[in-house]
Amino acid sequence: MQELPLPFATTAILGGLSLLLLFSFFLRKFCSTQKINGHSTLPPLPEVPGLPIVGNLLQLKEKKPHKTFTKWAETYGPIYSIRTGAATMVVLNSTDVAKEALVTRFPSISTRKVSNALRILTADKCMVAMSDYDEFHKMVKRYILAGVLGVNAQKRQRSHRDILMENVSRQLHALVDGHPLEAVNFRKVFQSELFTLALKQTLGREVKSIYVEELGTTLSKEEMFKVMVSDMMAGAIEVDWRDFFPYLRWIPSKSWEKKIDQLAFRRKAVAKALLREQKQRIASGEEANGYIDFLISEAKTLSEEQITILLWEPIIETSDTTLVTTEWALYELAKNPKCQDRLVQEIRKVCGSETLTEDYLSQLPYLNAVFHETLRKHSPVPIIPPRYVHEDTQLGGYTVPAGSQIAINIYGCSMDKKIYEKPEEWMPERFLDAKYEPVDLFKTMAFGGGKRVCAGALQAMLISCTAIGRLVQEFEWRLKDGEEENIDTVGLTTHKLHPMQAMLKPRRLE
């Protein structure tokens, strides 16, 4: 779009804001008093500072909205509405009302409401996690479960996970043996091995480099990780102010658009290179045993762009969210020696002198409690991407009108004092209590629920629990001096801003 001359653009923007300000005033006055079937159409709204058109955006400037939402819940209850620019967002902060939205009222709020950044990076919601609940979603979720994440697929992929753990153990022992007085950067080791696993599962083989025709260069595995994972995670949380003021979407934001488009182009170029190389291998008669081969042979109705997005999805999801949970779990164990000792004793009782593997997980309740308590306190996705209400519906005793957005604050659900005693503290033993749900994977809301429950829940549990257990079995963990206060996170996420620095001391298997 051609940019407007500055004087005209300024006048147009001020004029548009004036009209929106007037419209917003009447809209808020109308919405605050309207009734449907005797119920308030919106839950109570927190006070809004400044201009009505801005709504509550000024109160969210700290970039930790999940924490702000949780504070508001203490005053306004587990469900309330806010104004995010021109839109109304209903925020859910308790497990009960979240489950109502995810299960009971799901047909009315099954549509995703993604940001402009996510719309571009996911090729307009082509990936399973971000797609609307329709026939496309059902089809591609079947594909990813059959090819990578389902129970049978996980059994086929077992050897890859075993190799991951052997490699992580070997590298950590080498670091400790070579530099016993230096802190270990766990993330550097584990992240690289997770990415290797993701490529093996997706492509059926290890990839150390790839020539990318569109970029005119060969990328190493480390460079591929940057393009397909770290750059994408950074791009996903890039805020476009037009998300909040759709009436002004005609105003260009060229620097933002250029940045996101470039990230999407590079990711697409690498995915296409992987797809192209795999097709050549299949044509040469090489055995097909990866998810990419399943997509090529079974997904006849998918375009090349859709295939490249579906190829990329398990790579980024395997490489990131499992890392977040595992790193925080080891951080908490290193900070809490009594919990670490209790876990070691449980492992020794069950495994004896044998190395811990996935086969032992069902016999280690405290290890599972460590995993779930870490998910509760440090959920990798603190707020589920918003959904769009496409018909009037009831939530938490309120009538929520069509056109609203629904944000489920997982962090808020996990900090609910009615469910969790001292929720700000990390206490794994709470999940040994029989009052929590018996289904192992869903004791918290971290994996969502209902028809949109996370497809990767089983794999995340297998990898993270095995890694936590085995690494505590083999090493005594202690935080480097000053590391205990290093709890800053990246932007809107719970991803640790700085890698954990831990002092490791090898244990003897008894």
C-alpha positions in Angstrom: 0.0 0.0 0.0 1.3 3.4 -0.9 2.0 5.6 2.1 -0.1 8.7 2.6 1.6 12.2 2.7 2.4 12.9 6.3 0.0 15.9 6.9 -2.9 14.1 5.3 -2.1 10.8 7.2 -2.0 12.7 10.5 -5.3 14.4 9.8 -6.9 11.1 8.7 -5.6 9.2 11.8 -6.8 12.0 14.2 -10.2 12.1 12.5 -10.5 8.3 12.6 -9.5 8.2 16.3 -12.1 10.9 17.1 -14.9 8.9 15.4 -13.7 5.6 17.1 -13.6 7.4 20.4 -17.2 8.5 20.0 -18.3 5.1 18.8 -16.5 3.3 21.6 -18.2 5.6 24.2 -21.7 4.6 23.0 -20.7 1.0 22.5 -19.4 0.7 26.0 -22.5 2.5 27.4 -24.7 0.1 25.5 -22.8 -3.1 26.4 -22.7 -2.2 30.1 -26.5 -2.1 30.4 -27.8 -4.6 27.8 -29.5 -7.7 29.1 -30.2 -11.1 27.4 -32.7 -13.3 29.0 -32.3 -11.4 32.3 -28.5 -12.0 32.5 -25.8 -9.4 32.1 -24.3 -9.6 28.7 -20.8 -9.1 30.1 -19.1 -10.0 33.4 -17.9 -7.0 35.4 -15.2 -4.8 33.8 -12.2 -3.5 35.7 -11.9 0.3 35.6 -10.5 1.6 32.4 -8.0 4.4 32.5 -7.5 7.0 29.8 -9.3 7.1 26.5 -12.1 4.5 26.1 -10.8 3.5 22.7 -7.6 2.3 24.4 -9.5 0.2 26.9 -7.3 -1.8 29.2 -4.3 -1.9 27.0 -2.4 0.6 29.1 -2.7 -1.8 32.1 -1.1 -4.6 30.1 2.1 -2.7 29.2 4.3 -4.8 31.5 4.1 -7.6 28.8 3.1 -10.3 31.4 -0.7 -10.3 30.8 -1.2 -13.6 32.5 0.0 -12.2 35.8 -2.1 -9.0 35.4 -5.2 -11.1 34.5 -4.6 -13.2 37.7 -4.4 -10.1 39.9 -7.6 -8.8 38.4 -9.3 -12.1 39.2 -8.8 -11.5 42.9 -11.0 -8.4 42.6 -13.4 -9.2 39.8 -13.8 -12.9 40.1 -12.7 -15.8 37.8 -14.5 -14.4 34.7 -14.6 -10.8 33.6 -14.3 -8.8 30.4 -11.8 -6.2 29.3 -11.5 -3.9 26.3 -8.4 -4.5 24.1 -8.7 -1.5 21.8 -11.8 -2.1 19.7 -12.4 -5.6 20.8 -14.1 -7.1 23.9 -12.2 -10.0 25.5 -13.6 -12.3 28.2 -10.8 -13.6 30.4 -11.3 -17.0 32.2 -9.2 -17.5 35.3 -10.5 -20.7 37.0 -10.4 -24.4 36.0 -14.1 -24.8 36.3 -15.0 -22.0 33.9 -12.2 -22.9 31.6 -13.4 -26.4 31.3 -16.9 -25.1 30.6 -15.5 -23.1 27.7 -13.4 -25.9 26.4 -16.0 -28.7 26.6 -19.6 -27.7 27.4 -19.6 -24.4 25.3 -17.0 -25.5 22.8 -19.4 -25.4 19.7 -20.0 -21.7 20.3 -16.3 -20.7 20.7 -14.3 -23.2 18.5 -12.9 -20.6 16.2 -9.4 -19.3 16.7 -8.6 -15.6 16.9 -5.0 -15.2 16.0 -2.8 -12.2 15.8 -1.5 -10.8 12.5 1.9 -12.3 13.3 0.5 -15.8 13.8 -1.7 -15.5 10.8 1.3 -14.8 8.6 3.6 -17.4 10.3 1.0 -20.2 10.2 -0.1 -19.4 6.6 -3.5 -18.4 7.8 -3.9 -21.0 10.5 -2.8 -24.1 8.5 -1.2 -25.8 11.5 -3.1 -28.2 13.8 -2.7 -26.1 17.0 -3.9 -22.8 15.4 -6.5 -24.0 12.9 -10.3 -23.5 13.4 -12.2 -26.6 14.4 -13.5 -27.8 11.1 -12.9 -30.7 8.7 -9.4 -29.5 7.9 -8.5 -29.5 11.6 -9.9 -33.0 12.1 -8.1 -34.3 9.1 -4.6 -32.9 9.9 -4.9 -33.8 13.6 -5.5 -37.4 12.5 -2.4 -37.1 10.3 -0.1 -35.8 13.1 -1.4 -38.4 15.6 -0.9 -41.2 13.2 2.5 -40.0 12.0 4.2 -38.6 15.1 2.3 -38.0 18.3 -0.3 -40.8 18.8 0.3 -43.8 21.0 1.3 -46.1 18.2 3.5 -43.5 16.6 5.2 -42.9 20.0 5.9 -46.6 20.2 7.6 -46.5 16.8 9.6 -43.5 17.8 10.8 -45.0 21.1 14.4 -45.6 19.9 14.8 -42.0 18.9 13.9 -40.9 22.4 16.2 -43.4 24.0 19.1 -42.1 21.8 18.2 -38.5 22.9 18.6 -39.4 26.6 21.9 -41.3 26.0 23.3 -38.3 24.1 22.2 -35.8 26.8 23.7 -38.0 29.6 26.9 -38.5 27.7 27.4 -34.8 27.0 26.7 -33.7 30.5 29.1 -36.3 31.9 31.7 -35.1 29.5 31.2 -31.4 30.6 31.4 -32.3 34.3 34.5 -34.6 33.8 36.3 -31.9 31.8 35.3 -28.9 33.9 34.1 -30.1 37.3 34.1 -26.6 38.8 32.2 -24.9 36.0 28.4 -24.5 35.8 26.7 -26.4 33.1 24.3 -24.8 30.5 21.7 -27.5 30.4 19.6 -25.8 27.8 22.4 -25.8 25.2 22.7 -29.5 25.4 19.0 -30.5 25.7 17.8 -28.0 23.1 20.1 -29.3 20.4 19.1 -33.0 21.1 15.4 -32.1 21.1 15.8 -30.5 17.7 17.7 -33.6 16.4 14.8 -35.7 17.7 12.2 -33.5 16.0 14.0 -33.8 12.7 14.3 -37.6 13.0 10.6 -38.0 13.8 9.5 -35.7 11.0 12.0 -36.7 8.3 12.9 -40.3 9.4 16.6 -39.5 9.5 19.1 -37.1 11.1 19.8 -33.9 9.1 23.1 -32.1 9.7 22.7 -29.6 6.9 20.5 -28.7 4.0 20.9 -26.6 0.8 18.2 -24.0 0.5 17.8 -22.9 -3.1 15.7 -19.8 -2.3 18.4 -18.6 0.1 21.3 -19.6 -2.1 23.2 -21.2 0.8 23.7 -24.4 2.8 22.4 -24.2 6.4 23.9 -26.1 9.3 21.6 -27.8 11.8 22.2 -24.9 14.2 21.2 -22.4 11.5 18.1 -24.5 10.7 17.1 -24.3 14.4 17.4 -20.6 14.3 15.2 -20.3 11.2 12.6 -22.9 12.1 12.4 -22.5 15.9 14.0 -19.6 17.7 13.1 -16.9 15.0 9.6 -18.3 14.8 9.1 -18.1 18.6 10.3 -14.5 18.6 8.1 -13.6 15.7 5.0 -15.2 17.2 5.0 -12.7 20.1 5.6 -9.6 17.9 2.8 -7.2 18.6 1.1 -5.4 15.7 -0.9 -2.5 17.1 -3.4 -3.0 14.3 -4.5 -6.2 16.1 -6.2 -4.0 18.6 -7.6 -1.4 16.1 -8.8 -3.4 13.0 -10.6 -0.2 11.8 -7.2 1.2 11.1 -5.7 -1.8 9.3 -5.4 0.3 6.2 -2.5 2.2 7.9 0.7 0.6 6.8 3.3 -0.7 9.2 6.1 -1.5 6.7 8.9 -2.3 9.1 6.8 -4.8 11.1 5.4 -6.4 7.9 8.8 -6.7 6.4 10.2 -8.4 9.5 7.4 -11.0 9.8 7.3 -11.7 6.1 11.0 -12.3 6.1 10.8 -14.8 8.9 7.9 -16.6 7.2 9.8 -16.6 3.9 13.0 -18.1 5.4 11.0 -20.8 7.3 9.1 -21.7 4.2 12.3 -21.9 2.1 13.9 -24.4 4.6 10.7 -26.5 4.8 10.5 -26.6 1.0 14.1 -27.7 0.8 13.5 -30.5 3.2 10.3 -31.5 1.2 12.2 -31.4 -2.1 15.0 -33.5 -0.8 12.7 -36.1 0.6 10.8 -36.4 -2.6 14.0 -37.1 -4.4 14.9 -39.8 -1.9 11.5 -41.5 -2.4 11.9 -41.3 -6.1 15.3 -43.0 -5.8 13.7 -45.9 -3.9 14.8 -45.1 -0.4 12.6 -46.4 2.4 10.0 -43.9 3.6 9.6 -43.9 7.4 9.1 -40.3 8.5 6.1 -38.1 9.1 7.0 -36.2 5.9 6.6 -39.4 3.9 3.1 -39.9 5.4 2.1 -36.3 4.4 3.4 -36.8 0.9 1.7 -40.2 0.3 -1.5 -39.7 2.3 -2.4 -36.0 2.3 -3.6 -35.8 -1.3 -5.8 -32.9 -0.7 -3.1 -30.6 0.8 -1.3 -27.9 -1.0 2.5 -27.6 -0.9 2.2 -24.7 1.5 0.0 -26.6 3.8 2.4 -29.6 3.8 5.3 -27.3 4.6 3.4 -25.8 7.6 2.4 -29.3 8.8 6.0 -30.4 8.4 7.2 -27.5 10.4 4.7 -27.8 13.3 6.0 -30.9 15.1 9.5 -29.6 14.7 8.9 -26.3 16.5 6.6 -27.8 19.1 8.9 -30.7 20.0 11.9 -28.4 20.1 10.4 -25.7 22.5 7.7 -26.5 24.9 9.2 -29.7 26.3 12.5 -27.8 26.9 10.6 -25.1 28.9 9.1 -27.7 31.3 12.2 -29.8 31.7 14.5 -26.8 32.4 12.1 -25.3 35.0 11.7 -28.7 36.7 15.5 -29.1 37.1 15.7 -25.5 38.3 13.1 -26.2 41.0 14.8 -29.5 42.0 18.2 -27.8 42.2 16.7 -25.1 44.4 14.8 -27.6 46.6 17.3 -30.3 47.8 14.7 -32.0 50.0 12.5 -32.6 46.9 15.5 -33.7 44.9 16.5 -36.2 47.6 12.9 -37.5 47.8 12.9 -38.1 44.0 16.3 -39.8 44.2 15.1 -42.2 46.9 12.0 -43.1 44.9 14.1 -43.8 41.8 16.6 -45.9 43.7 13.7 -47.9 45.3 12.1 -48.6 41.9 15.1 -48.8 39.5 17.9 -50.1 41.8 21.1 -50.1 39.9 19.3 -50.0 36.5 19.2 -46.8 34.5 15.8 -45.1 34.5 13.9 -45.4 31.2 10.3 -44.8 30.1 9.4 -48.3 31.2 9.6 -47.2 34.9 7.5 -44.0 34.6 4.2 -45.6 35.8 6.0 -46.8 39.0 7.3 -43.3 39.9 4.4 -41.2 41.3 6.7 -38.5 42.8 8.4 -38.0 39.5 5.0 -37.6 37.8 4.1 -35.1 40.6 7.3 -33.1 39.9 6.3 -33.0 36.2 2.7 -31.8 36.9 3.7 -29.3 39.5 6.2 -27.8 37.1 3.5 -27.5 34.4 1.2 -25.9 37.0 3.7 -23.2 38.1 5.5 -22.8 34.8 3.0 -23.7 32.1 4.8 -23.3 28.7 1.7 -21.5 27.3 0.4 -19.3 30.1 -2.6 -18.0 28.0 -4.3 -20.2 25.3 -4.5 -18.3 22.0 -7.9 -16.5 22.0 -11.0 -17.9 20.5 -13.9 -16.1 18.9 -17.5 -16.4 20.1 -19.6 -16.8 17.0 -23.0 -17.1 18.8 -24.3 -15.9 22.1 -23.3 -18.4 24.8 -23.3 -18.9 28.6 -20.1 -18.9 30.6 -19.8 -18.8 34.4 -23.4 -17.7 34.8 -23.0 -14.8 32.3 -24.3 -14.4 28.8 -21.3 -13.7 26.5 -22.4 -12.1 23.2 -21.3 -13.2 19.8 -18.2 -11.2 18.6 -16.4 -11.4 21.9 -13.0 -13.0 22.3 -12.2 -15.7 24.9 -8.8 -15.8 26.6 -8.2 -18.8 28.9 -5.5 -17.7 31.5 -3.8 -21.0 32.3 -1.5 -19.3 34.7 -4.6 -17.9 36.5 -6.2 -21.3 36.7 -2.9 -22.6 38.2 -2.8 -19.9 40.8 -6.4 -20.5 42.0 -6.2 -20.5 45.8 -9.5 -22.3 46.0 -7.8 -25.3 44.5 -4.1 -25.0 45.4 -2.8 -24.2 48.8 0.1 -21.7 48.6 -0.1 -21.7 44.8 3.0 -19.5 44.5 5.1 -22.2 46.0 6.5 -25.2 44.0 5.3 -28.3 46.0 5.2 -31.6 44.0 3.6 -33.5 46.9 0.3 -31.7 46.3 -0.2 -33.9 43.2 0.1 -37.1 45.3 -3.2 -36.2 46.8 -6.1 -38.3 45.6 -8.3 -35.3 45.2 -6.6 -34.4 41.9 -7.8 -35.9 38.6 -6.7 -39.5 38.1 -5.9 -39.1 34.4 -2.1 -38.6 34.5 -1.8 -36.2 31.6 -4.5 -33.7 32.6 -4.2 -32.8 36.2 -3.6 -29.2 35.2 -5.0 -27.1 32.3 -1.5 -27.0 30.7 -2.6 -29.3 27.8 -5.9 -27.6 27.3 -9.0 -29.9 27.2 -11.9 -31.2 25.2 -11.7 -31.6 21.4 -8.8 -29.2 21.2 -6.6 -30.9 23.8 -2.9 -30.8 22.9 -1.9 -33.6 20.5 1.7 -33.6 21.9 0.8 -34.2 25.5 1.9 -37.9 25.6 5.3 -37.1 24.0 5.9 -34.2 26.3 5.3 -36.3 29.3 7.5 -39.2 28.1 10.5 -37.0 27.2 10.3 -34.6 30.1 9.7 -37.2 32.8 12.4 -39.5 31.5 14.9 -36.6 31.3 14.1 -35.2 34.7 14.3 -38.6 36.4 17.4 -39.9 34.7 19.4 -36.7 35.1 18.5 -36.5 38.8 19.4 -40.2 39.1 22.8 -39.6 37.5 23.7 -36.1 38.9 23.2 -34.1 42.1 21.9 -30.7 40.9 22.7 -27.4 42.6 22.2 -23.9 41.3 25.2 -21.7 40.6 25.5 -18.9 43.1 23.1 -16.1 42.2 21.1 -18.3 39.9 18.1 -18.7 42.2 16.9 -15.2 41.5 17.3 -15.6 37.7 13.6 -16.1 37.0 12.9 -13.6 34.2 11.0 -14.9 31.3 10.8 -14.0 27.6 8.0 -11.6 26.8 4.5 -13.2 26.9 5.9 -16.6 27.6 7.3 -18.6 30.5 10.5 -19.4 28.6 13.4 -18.7 30.9 15.1 -15.5 29.7 18.6 -16.8 30.5 19.6 -20.5 30.5 19.8 -22.2 33.8 23.4 -22.4 35.1 23.7 -25.5 37.4 26.6 -27.2 39.2 26.5 -31.0 38.7 28.0 -33.7 40.7 27.8 -37.3 39.4 26.0 -39.9 41.6 26.8 -43.5 41.8 24.0 -45.8 40.7 23.2 -48.1 43.7 
